[in-house]
Amino acid sequence: MVTQQRPIPYPFPPSRLEVHPRYGELRDLPLARVRLPYGEGAWLVTRHADVKTVLADQRFSLAAAVGRDQPRLRSMTRDGGGLFSKEPPEHTRLRSLVAKEFGARRVEGLRIRAREVADGLLDAMEAKGAPADLVDDFAIPLPTTIICELLGVPGADHRRLWGWAQSVLSNTSSEQELMTRGKELFGYLAGVLELRRREPGDDVLSGLVRACDEDEQITETELLALTCDLLIAGFVSTTNQIGNFFYQLLADPADLARLRDNPEAIPKAVEELMRYVPLLVGFTLPRYATEDVELGGVLIRSGDAVLVATAAANRDPEIFPDPEQLVLDRPVNPHVGFGHGVHYCIGAHLARLELQVALERVLHRMPGLRFAVPEDELSWKTDAMIIGLNALPVSW
């Protein structure tokens, strides 16, 4: 049983949507020790079965990371307060306040509205004429509009939120900038919550304000942290994946044509794209072992940090036949693109719907969609925790 190794520098350098080949090598070995630019060393988990264990086993705790010298890509550590820093029963209490609003039935009722928003954005792109930026003109405003309407955030502020999110998620922002931008964002959200107190509506934030003020189910601090979690998580990941998905399909015109000609295949294709297309630069938020655990051929000691690489797990040949191939009609697809266990993405149903609608409406409205610049001229984010394009110029 392995207990310690010389740490490997991590994360591995991303290259567009490529999954680094080192992950394949590590899957055949005991868990590896890694060292990030900041924080203490950690164990890296890459096999599908081990990743699911860490994500579901309460002996690996997100809450225990608060206050620790967490392995991370930037100097500042994350604070507690929201869903990403709590375990049951506190996590269950907070999640239960909003789970119904993000359930399958409630989200399916948003499909017509999502199509309306998508078509309105495509109308504007067509009116302006090609080329257009599929990121700025479509991928950003589509999920931002939907989550803001669902939460009860004023429409005029949607674009400001994207700017805040970009700064908060950047790995190159200085500590001062992160503190300043974070304070601006929380100040803005506090103002939105006050607005919902004065003018309550049929939206998520109005319900949360009532749960805080009338039912005392949530504290003011938790209310603000949960609002930030729902908002940022509600559009940042989906925005980047819309751009990533279209890049992947445009790079393989045969797959693009297959979906264009068979729109009924889009839901299954979204699941395969979620498996195949990496989103995170290496890993999820660190968890800490709360007791000694044997996993992946090593003894993880109580207090050790553990990182899971979902992109590596989604290419595990033990689970996925031909894992390096994009198979849009893959019949069985237990990917972990939305996580696993109690912290499974609360917005998974909403993200699925938005990704499906994005593919459906663009391919229907713009059947001749193509890159407007040579592929090697596309600009990718190099300073963020999430993989994505700065812009995706397209013609049609």
C-alpha positions as CSV (number, residue, x, y, z in Angstrom):
1,M,0.0,0.0,0.0
2,V,1.5,3.3,-1.1
3,T,1.4,6.2,1.4
4,Q,3.5,8.9,-0.2
5,Q,5.1,9.9,-3.5
6,R,7.1,12.7,-4.9
7,P,4.5,15.2,-6.1
8,I,3.9,15.9,-9.8
9,P,3.4,19.5,-10.9
10,Y,-0.3,20.1,-11.6
11,P,-2.5,20.9,-13.5
12,F,-1.2,19.5,-16.8
13,P,-1.2,22.3,-19.4
14,P,-4.5,22.3,-21.3
15,S,-4.5,22.4,-25.1
16,R,-7.9,23.5,-26.4
17,L,-10.3,20.7,-25.7
18,E,-7.6,18.0,-25.6
19,V,-7.5,15.8,-22.5
20,H,-3.9,15.5,-21.5
21,P,-2.4,12.0,-22.3
22,R,-0.8,12.0,-18.8
23,Y,-4.2,11.1,-17.3
24,G,-4.3,7.9,-19.3
25,E,-0.9,6.9,-17.8
26,L,-2.0,7.8,-14.3
27,R,-5.2,5.6,-14.5
28,D,-3.0,2.5,-14.7
29,L,-1.0,3.5,-11.5
30,P,-1.9,4.0,-7.9
31,L,-3.1,7.5,-7.0
32,A,-0.5,10.2,-7.7
33,R,0.6,13.0,-5.5
34,V,0.4,16.4,-7.1
35,R,1.4,19.9,-6.3
36,L,-0.4,23.0,-7.5
37,P,1.0,26.6,-7.7
38,Y,-0.4,27.3,-4.3
39,G,-1.4,25.3,-1.2
40,E,-0.5,21.9,0.1
41,G,0.0,18.8,-1.9
42,A,-2.9,16.5,-2.8
43,W,-3.8,13.1,-4.1
44,L,-5.1,13.1,-7.7
45,V,-8.0,10.7,-8.5
46,T,-8.5,9.8,-12.2
47,R,-10.3,6.5,-12.5
48,H,-14.1,6.6,-12.9
49,A,-14.9,4.3,-10.0
50,D,-12.5,6.2,-7.6
51,V,-13.9,9.6,-8.7
52,K,-17.4,8.5,-7.9
53,T,-16.3,7.2,-4.5
54,V,-14.7,10.5,-3.6
55,L,-17.7,12.5,-4.8
56,A,-20.2,10.4,-2.9
57,D,-18.4,9.2,0.2
58,Q,-18.8,11.6,3.1
59,R,-15.4,10.7,4.4
60,F,-14.2,13.1,1.7
61,S,-15.4,16.5,2.7
62,L,-15.7,19.8,0.9
63,A,-16.5,21.6,4.2
64,A,-13.2,20.4,5.7
65,A,-11.3,22.4,3.1
66,V,-12.5,25.8,4.6
67,G,-9.7,27.3,6.6
68,R,-7.0,24.9,5.2
69,D,-4.1,25.8,2.9
70,Q,-6.1,24.3,0.0
71,P,-4.4,23.2,-3.2
72,R,-5.3,25.9,-5.7
73,L,-4.3,27.8,-8.8
74,R,-4.3,31.3,-7.3
75,S,-3.1,32.8,-4.0
76,M,-6.5,33.4,-2.4
77,T,-8.4,30.5,-0.8
78,R,-12.2,30.1,-1.0
79,D,-14.4,31.0,1.9
80,G,-17.3,29.0,3.3
81,G,-21.0,29.9,3.3
82,G,-22.6,28.4,0.2
83,L,-23.5,25.0,-1.2
84,F,-19.9,24.3,-2.3
85,S,-18.5,24.6,1.3
86,K,-21.1,22.6,3.3
87,E,-21.9,18.9,3.9
88,P,-25.1,17.3,5.2
89,P,-27.1,18.2,7.2
90,E,-26.4,21.9,6.4
91,H,-26.0,21.3,2.7
92,T,-29.2,19.3,2.6
93,R,-31.0,22.2,4.4
94,L,-29.8,24.8,1.9
95,R,-30.3,22.6,-1.2
96,S,-33.9,21.7,-0.2
97,L,-34.8,25.4,-0.3
98,V,-34.2,25.6,-4.1
99,A,-34.2,22.0,-5.3
100,K,-37.8,22.1,-6.5
101,E,-37.1,25.1,-8.7
102,F,-34.3,23.3,-10.5
103,G,-36.2,19.9,-10.7
104,A,-36.9,18.2,-14.0
105,R,-40.6,19.2,-14.2
106,R,-40.0,22.9,-13.4
107,V,-37.1,23.2,-15.8
108,E,-38.9,21.5,-18.6
109,G,-41.5,24.3,-18.3
110,L,-38.8,26.7,-19.3
111,R,-38.1,25.1,-22.7
112,I,-40.4,27.4,-24.7
113,R,-39.0,30.5,-23.0
114,A,-35.4,29.2,-23.7
115,R,-36.3,28.8,-27.4
116,E,-37.8,32.3,-27.5
117,V,-34.6,33.8,-26.0
118,A,-32.4,31.7,-28.4
119,D,-34.4,32.8,-31.5
120,G,-34.3,36.4,-30.4
121,L,-30.5,36.3,-30.2
122,L,-30.3,34.6,-33.5
123,D,-32.6,37.2,-35.1
124,A,-30.2,39.9,-33.9
125,M,-27.2,38.0,-35.3
126,E,-28.9,37.6,-38.7
127,A,-29.9,41.2,-38.7
128,K,-26.3,42.3,-38.0
129,G,-25.0,39.9,-40.6
130,A,-22.1,37.5,-40.7
131,P,-19.6,37.1,-39.2
132,A,-20.8,37.1,-35.7
133,D,-19.3,36.0,-32.4
134,L,-21.2,32.9,-31.2
135,V,-19.8,33.4,-27.7
136,D,-20.6,37.1,-27.1
137,D,-23.8,37.2,-29.2
138,F,-25.3,33.9,-28.1
139,A,-23.5,31.7,-25.6
140,I,-23.2,34.4,-23.0
141,P,-26.7,35.9,-23.1
142,L,-28.7,32.7,-23.5
143,P,-28.0,31.0,-20.1
144,T,-27.5,34.4,-18.4
145,T,-31.0,35.5,-19.4
146,I,-32.7,32.3,-18.3
147,I,-31.0,32.0,-14.9
148,C,-31.6,35.7,-14.1
149,E,-35.3,35.4,-15.0
150,L,-35.6,32.3,-12.9
151,L,-33.8,33.9,-9.9
152,G,-35.4,37.3,-10.3
153,V,-32.4,39.4,-11.2
154,P,-33.1,42.6,-13.3
155,G,-32.6,42.1,-17.0
156,A,-30.6,45.3,-17.5
157,D,-27.8,43.9,-15.3
158,H,-27.1,40.7,-17.1
159,R,-24.0,41.8,-18.9
160,R,-22.4,43.3,-15.7
161,L,-22.7,39.9,-14.1
162,W,-20.6,38.3,-16.8
163,G,-17.8,40.8,-16.2
164,W,-17.8,40.1,-12.5
165,A,-17.8,36.3,-13.1
166,Q,-14.8,36.6,-15.5
167,S,-12.8,38.4,-12.8
168,V,-13.7,36.2,-9.9
169,L,-12.9,33.0,-11.9
170,S,-9.6,34.3,-13.3
171,N,-6.4,32.7,-12.1
172,T,-4.4,35.8,-12.9
173,S,-6.5,38.4,-11.0
174,S,-4.5,40.0,-8.2
175,E,-5.7,39.5,-4.6
176,Q,-6.7,43.2,-4.5
177,E,-8.7,42.8,-7.7
178,L,-10.4,39.7,-6.5
179,M,-11.3,41.3,-3.3
180,T,-12.6,44.5,-5.0
181,R,-14.6,42.6,-7.6
182,G,-15.9,40.1,-5.1
183,K,-17.1,43.0,-2.9
184,E,-18.8,44.7,-5.9
185,L,-20.6,41.4,-6.8
186,F,-21.8,40.7,-3.2
187,G,-22.8,44.3,-2.8
188,Y,-24.9,44.1,-6.0
189,L,-26.5,40.8,-5.0
190,A,-27.4,42.3,-1.6
191,G,-29.1,45.1,-3.4
192,V,-31.1,42.6,-5.5
193,L,-32.2,40.7,-2.4
194,E,-33.4,44.0,-0.9
195,L,-35.3,44.7,-4.1
196,R,-37.0,41.3,-3.8
197,R,-37.9,42.1,-0.2
198,R,-39.6,45.3,-1.4
199,E,-41.0,43.9,-4.6
200,P,-41.4,40.1,-4.1
201,G,-42.3,38.0,-7.2
202,D,-42.7,34.5,-8.4
203,D,-39.0,33.8,-8.5
204,V,-36.3,31.9,-6.6
205,L,-34.8,34.8,-4.7
206,S,-38.2,36.0,-3.5
207,G,-38.7,32.5,-2.1
208,L,-35.3,32.5,-0.4
209,V,-36.0,35.9,1.1
210,R,-39.2,34.6,2.6
211,A,-37.3,31.5,3.9
212,C,-34.9,33.9,5.6
213,D,-37.2,36.6,7.0
214,E,-40.4,34.7,7.8
215,D,-39.4,31.1,8.2
216,E,-35.9,31.5,9.6
217,Q,-34.7,28.5,7.5
218,I,-31.6,30.3,6.3
219,T,-29.4,33.1,7.7
220,E,-28.7,36.4,5.9
221,T,-25.0,35.3,5.3
222,E,-26.2,32.0,3.8
223,L,-28.8,33.7,1.7
224,L,-26.1,35.9,0.1
225,A,-23.7,33.1,-0.4
226,L,-26.4,30.8,-1.9
227,T,-27.5,33.5,-4.2
228,C,-24.0,34.0,-5.5
229,D,-23.6,30.2,-6.0
230,L,-26.8,29.8,-7.9
231,L,-26.2,32.8,-10.1
232,I,-22.5,32.3,-11.1
233,A,-22.9,28.5,-11.5
234,G,-26.1,29.1,-13.3
235,F,-24.5,30.6,-16.4
236,V,-20.7,30.5,-16.4
237,S,-20.3,26.7,-17.1
238,T,-23.1,26.5,-19.6
239,T,-21.9,29.6,-21.5
240,N,-18.4,28.0,-21.9
241,Q,-19.8,24.6,-22.9
242,I,-22.1,26.1,-25.6
243,G,-19.0,27.6,-27.2
244,N,-17.0,24.4,-26.6
245,F,-19.7,22.2,-28.0
246,F,-20.0,24.3,-31.2
247,Y,-16.2,24.4,-31.6
248,Q,-16.1,20.6,-31.3
249,L,-18.9,20.1,-33.9
250,L,-17.5,22.8,-36.3
251,A,-14.2,21.0,-36.2
252,D,-15.9,17.8,-37.4
253,P,-18.4,18.8,-40.0
254,A,-19.7,15.2,-40.3
255,D,-20.9,15.3,-36.7
256,L,-22.4,18.7,-37.2
257,A,-24.3,17.5,-40.3
258,R,-25.5,14.4,-38.4
259,L,-27.1,16.5,-35.7
260,R,-28.4,19.1,-38.1
261,D,-30.2,16.4,-40.1
262,N,-31.3,14.4,-37.0
263,P,-32.4,17.0,-34.3
264,E,-34.1,14.2,-32.4
265,A,-30.6,12.9,-31.6
266,I,-29.6,16.2,-29.8
267,P,-30.4,15.1,-26.2
268,K,-28.2,12.0,-26.4
269,A,-25.5,14.1,-28.2
270,V,-25.5,16.6,-25.3
271,E,-24.7,13.8,-22.9
272,E,-21.8,12.6,-25.0
273,L,-20.5,16.1,-25.5
274,M,-20.6,16.5,-21.7
275,R,-18.6,13.4,-21.4
276,Y,-16.1,14.1,-24.1
277,V,-15.6,17.9,-23.8
278,P,-13.6,18.9,-20.7
279,L,-14.8,22.0,-18.8
280,L,-12.5,22.3,-15.8
281,V,-8.8,23.0,-16.0
282,G,-7.9,19.8,-14.3
283,F,-10.0,19.3,-11.2
284,T,-13.0,20.1,-9.0
285,L,-12.8,21.8,-5.6
286,P,-10.5,20.0,-3.2
287,R,-11.9,17.6,-0.6
288,Y,-10.3,16.4,2.6
289,A,-10.3,13.0,4.1
290,T,-11.9,13.0,7.5
291,E,-10.4,9.6,8.4
292,D,-7.9,7.1,6.9
293,V,-9.2,5.7,3.6
294,E,-7.7,3.1,1.2
295,L,-8.4,4.2,-2.4
296,G,-6.8,3.5,-5.7
297,G,-3.9,1.6,-4.3
298,V,-2.9,4.1,-1.7
299,L,-3.6,4.9,1.9
300,I,-5.1,8.4,2.2
301,R,-4.5,9.7,5.7
302,S,-7.0,11.8,7.6
303,G,-6.4,15.4,6.7
304,D,-5.0,14.7,3.2
305,A,-6.4,16.8,0.3
306,V,-7.9,15.0,-2.6
307,L,-8.6,16.3,-6.1
308,V,-10.8,14.5,-8.7
309,A,-10.2,14.9,-12.4
310,T,-13.7,14.4,-14.0
311,A,-12.3,14.8,-17.5
312,A,-10.0,11.8,-16.9
313,A,-12.8,9.8,-15.4
314,N,-15.0,10.5,-18.4
315,R,-12.3,8.9,-20.7
316,D,-11.9,5.7,-18.5
317,P,-11.8,2.7,-20.9
318,E,-13.1,0.5,-18.1
319,I,-16.5,2.3,-18.3
320,F,-16.6,3.8,-21.8
321,P,-15.8,1.8,-25.0
322,D,-13.6,3.8,-27.4
323,P,-13.4,6.6,-24.8
324,E,-11.2,8.8,-27.0
325,Q,-13.9,8.9,-29.7
326,L,-16.9,11.2,-29.8
327,V,-19.9,8.9,-30.3
328,L,-22.9,11.1,-30.4
329,D,-25.4,8.2,-30.1
330,R,-23.5,6.4,-27.3
331,P,-26.1,4.1,-25.8
332,V,-24.9,4.0,-22.2
333,N,-23.2,7.2,-20.8
334,P,-22.7,7.3,-17.0
335,H,-20.5,10.4,-17.3
336,V,-19.6,12.6,-14.3
337,G,-19.7,15.9,-16.2
338,F,-22.3,17.2,-13.7
339,G,-20.6,15.6,-10.7
340,H,-21.9,12.8,-8.4
341,G,-23.3,12.3,-4.9
342,V,-24.8,15.0,-2.6
343,H,-23.0,17.8,-4.5
344,Y,-24.3,16.7,-7.9
345,C,-24.9,19.9,-9.9
346,I,-28.3,21.3,-8.7
347,G,-28.6,23.0,-12.1
348,A,-28.0,19.9,-14.2
349,H,-31.5,19.8,-15.7
350,L,-31.3,23.5,-16.6
351,A,-27.9,23.1,-18.2
352,R,-29.1,20.1,-20.2
353,L,-32.1,22.0,-21.5
354,E,-30.1,25.1,-22.4
355,L,-27.5,23.1,-24.2
356,Q,-30.1,21.1,-26.1
357,V,-31.9,24.3,-27.1
358,A,-28.7,26.0,-28.2
359,L,-27.8,23.2,-30.5
360,E,-31.4,22.8,-31.8
361,R,-32.0,26.4,-32.6
362,V,-28.6,27.3,-34.1
363,L,-28.5,24.2,-36.3
364,H,-32.1,24.8,-37.4
365,R,-31.7,28.5,-38.1
366,M,-28.1,28.4,-39.5
367,P,-27.6,25.1,-41.3
368,G,-24.6,26.4,-43.0
369,L,-22.8,27.4,-39.8
370,R,-19.0,27.4,-40.2
371,F,-15.8,29.0,-38.7
372,A,-15.4,32.6,-39.9
373,V,-11.6,32.5,-39.2
374,P,-9.0,29.7,-39.5
375,E,-9.3,27.3,-36.6
376,D,-5.8,28.0,-35.4
377,E,-6.6,31.7,-35.0
378,L,-9.3,31.1,-32.3
379,S,-8.5,32.6,-29.0
380,W,-8.8,30.4,-25.9
381,K,-8.9,31.4,-22.3
382,T,-5.5,30.8,-20.6
383,D,-6.1,32.4,-17.2
384,A,-9.3,30.8,-16.0
385,M,-10.4,27.8,-14.0
386,I,-12.8,26.9,-16.8
387,I,-11.9,25.9,-20.3
388,G,-13.5,28.0,-23.0
389,L,-13.2,30.4,-26.0
390,N,-12.8,34.1,-25.7
391,A,-14.7,34.4,-29.0
392,L,-16.0,32.1,-31.7
393,P,-16.4,34.0,-35.0
394,V,-18.9,32.2,-37.3
395,S,-20.5,32.6,-40.6
396,W,-23.6,30.8,-42.0
